[in-house]
Amino acid sequence: MKALVKRSAEIGIWLEDVPIPTPAPNEVLIKVLRTGICGTDLHIYEW
């Protein structure tokens, strides 16, 4: 699956392939079809 990853305290985030997690007991895994971005996301990107 794809994930935005913050690897270091430098400007930017990276789109990476990461393993699909295995849910623990009493947890669920949700397939996200669409998402959005908010001001906090942009702040983290620029941090």
VOMARRO-585886 format. One record per residue (C-alpha): x negated, y negated, z. Coordinates in pm, whole numbers, plus 32768, in hexadecimal, padded with zeros to 4 digits. Each point is the difference from the previous one (the first is absolute). Example, Ala and Ser with C-alpha at 12.3 -4.5 7.8 and 13.67 -1.06 7.14 Angstrom:
VOMARRO-585886
px = 7B32 | py = 81C2 | pz = 830C
px = 7F77 | py = 7EA8 | pz = 7FBE
This chain:
VOMARRO-585886
px = 8000 | py = 8000 | pz = 8000
px = 7F95 | py = 7E96 | pz = 7FDD
px = 7FB5 | py = 7F1B | pz = 8127
px = 7F7E | py = 7EA0 | pz = 802D
px = 7ECB | py = 8022 | pz = 80D9
px = 7F44 | py = 7EF7 | pz = 80C6
px = 7EA0 | py = 8094 | pz = 800E
px = 7F41 | py = 7EE1 | pz = 809F
px = 8022 | py = 7EA2 | pz = 808E
px = 7FCC | py = 7F68 | pz = 7EA7
px = 80FE | py = 7F5E | pz = 7F1B
px = 80D5 | py = 80F9 | pz = 7F47
px = 80B2 | py = 814C | pz = 8015
px = 7FD5 | py = 812B | pz = 7F1D
px = 80FE | py = 80E5 | pz = 7F59
px = 7F86 | py = 8162 | pz = 8040
px = 8076 | py = 8166 | pz = 7FDD
px = 8029 | py = 8095 | pz = 815B
px = 8076 | py = 8157 | pz = 8071
px = 8173 | py = 802B | pz = 8042
px = 8025 | py = 801E | pz = 817B
px = 80A5 | py = 812F | pz = 809C
px = 8114 | py = 7F96 | pz = 80F0
px = 7FE0 | py = 8079 | pz = 8166
px = 812B | py = 8098 | pz = 80B5
px = 8117 | py = 7EFD | pz = 8028
px = 7F69 | py = 7F27 | pz = 7EEB
px = 8072 | py = 7FCB | pz = 7E98
px = 7F4F | py = 7FA8 | pz = 7EBC
px = 80BE | py = 7F01 | pz = 7F2E
px = 7FCB | py = 7FD5 | pz = 7E8A
px = 7FF6 | py = 7E8B | pz = 7FB0
px = 807F | py = 7FAB | pz = 7EA4
px = 7FD7 | py = 7E86 | pz = 800E
px = 7F66 | py = 7F06 | pz = 80ED
px = 7FC6 | py = 7E8D | pz = 8025
px = 7EF3 | py = 7F1B | pz = 8085
px = 8025 | py = 7EF6 | pz = 810D
px = 7F33 | py = 7EDB | pz = 807B
px = 7F55 | py = 80D5 | pz = 8109
px = 7F8D | py = 80F1 | pz = 7EF1
px = 7F65 | py = 7EDE | pz = 7F41
px = 7F57 | py = 7F82 | pz = 813D
px = 7F63 | py = 8158 | pz = 803B
px = 7F91 | py = 800C | pz = 7E92
px = 7F50 | py = 7EB1 | pz = 8024
px = 7F68 | py = 8057 | pz = 8154
